[in-house]
Amino acid sequence: MPQELNKEKLKDLKRKANKIRQLIIEMLTEAGSGHPGGSLGMTDIFTALYFHILKHNPKNPSWADRDRLVLSNGHICPVQYTAMALNGYFPLEELKTLRKINSRLQGHPHCGSLPGIETTSGPLGEGLSQAIGIALAGRLDKNPYYVYCLTSDGEHEEGNTWEAAMFAAKYKLNNLIQVIDRNYIQIDGSTEDVMPLDPLKEKYESFNWNVIEIDGNDIEDFIETVGKAKSMKNNKPTIIIADTVPGKGVSFMENDYHWHGKPPSIEDAKKALIELRDEEKKLNA
Amino acid sequence: MLNPNLKLNQKLFEADVEVKPTRAGYGEGLLVLGEKNPNVVALCADLTESTYAHLFAEKFPERFFQVGVAEQNMAAIAAGLAVSGKTAFISSYATFSPGKNWETIRTTIVYNQTNVKIAGHHAGIMTGPDGATHQATEDIASVRSWPNVKILIPCDSVESKKATIAAGETYGPFYLRYSRDKTPIMTTDQTPFEIGKIQTFWITEKPVTTILAMGYMLHYALLAAKELEAEGIQVLVTNVSTIKPLDGKTILSLAKQTGAFVTVEDHQVMGGLGGTIAEFCAKNIPTPMEFIGLQDTFAESGKPKELVEKYGMGKDSIKEAVKKVIKRKNSKS
């Protein structure tokens, strides 16, 4: 069960986030392909979920009463894999097999390959619907688990996402919490150039969701917001709009859409790791 | 003669043979499953009565989910229910599901190997007056290459009920194909049904070709076989109710026994029943074949029976195809 969030615990979570970022850089460099931007941007949220919020058991990934984490924008799986490995779902060394032959760490997550992965994702716009199915099953089975569905802003261009948004409100799925990575980038550039999504808050409010906007790189803010979302008693699904910095923690990657789907070169990785280790020293000071 | 072992409907050649749509058998089968298993759930995309899912919805409202006109959403929600231990049935017209939501099904249901049954209704030109937009004639071709999916096409409403129940009681993704119009009932409650088994409905002493038929088209094939026998041409007529996994053992023995095939389907001849059998034969036992079905064309609005004739899929076309394939077989040797 989640512990109380005190200063020490918060500091520990920040250290874990830093560790995850270092491992993401290493694994993507080793893989030679993959998506650093969103992975680094969502690291704080994944850290908060896997190390504080989720009711889960890494030694028994299919525990019936676990909370479900559904990653819809599957391309940021490096951050999920890393958070899982650090939790003990599988050995840390396995991170180096990402995207390689005979690996359980598929380039986009496959639920049949790795225990602890709830759904298969990668093709965008399908995760929220699958999360809804899992939330409906929880209600049918009278099992009070929560379903956390992580989505991206780019995938809100998929009509399927809005089909799902309507459905979740119709069926009053208050056991469903969506967290959207609002980082304003996608492969072809800025989301607002490719296909404007704002005003996002108003869009979801008009779809009958609870909407909470936060700084998605603030672990403490996110943890408090999830608590708030769970305490809502108005029978609406909740979306947390998490404003994140893509590439967070690596200065030359931050807010540059070119790093959406480009792996770091060995030189890039060296520079990135110097920055992240500096941050680590500050956190340990 | 009709194969006595299969306990078929003895009235099937008569003019007043009972007719019923295969989609009705779907609704009845789904209802039985709902009663037997509390984990069976059903979803529909605004076509509840038309797909006969209303029988389940009325009896089990808490296990039925109305998704609205949103086939992608329906498929992925079903996948979520299924990864949580439910057996989920999704119903729509085949042009929309598995047509419009093809990739969603591929990723969330088939690649995931979830326990979802995709019921594609209004398949084939038997959909009639709605026109080609609503006549799914490429559905089998589009789903057959998915790994580890099972594909059932019941021949009548009685078999349809059995096939639906069998699919619901067998783990994994299924594509189930149903048609809209009332079609003759050829089987009885006593007729055995097994997933992956080709059954010979019409047997003769010295058959010189086999007609492999799929769905309600089996009735046209039987009519053709009966007339051919009167003309002195003996054939076998088989019901291919499972396209995948294919009953290769039976096809091999039919090819050895009769040396020629005619496939009969309400689907494009590419990638459907004909394509499936041709692939198998090319690899295992090259056999002269003729293909009855849509010949690389869309159909149009019209009465189902008029369309069957216009597009060369009726009894007389089948007879011609049989004569043609026998000629080819004989000229080869």
Interface residues (C-beta under 8 A of the other chain):
Chain A: V70 H110 C111 G112 E118 T119 T120 S121 G122 P123 G125 E126 G127 S129 Q130 A131 I132 G133 I134 A135 L136 A137 G138 L140 D141 G159 N160 E163 A164 M166 F167 Y171
Chain B: V41 E62 R63 F65 V67 G68 A70 Q72 N73 A75 A76 I77 A78 A79 G80 L81 A82 V83 S84 G85 K86 A88 E103 T104 T107 T108 Y111 N112 Q113
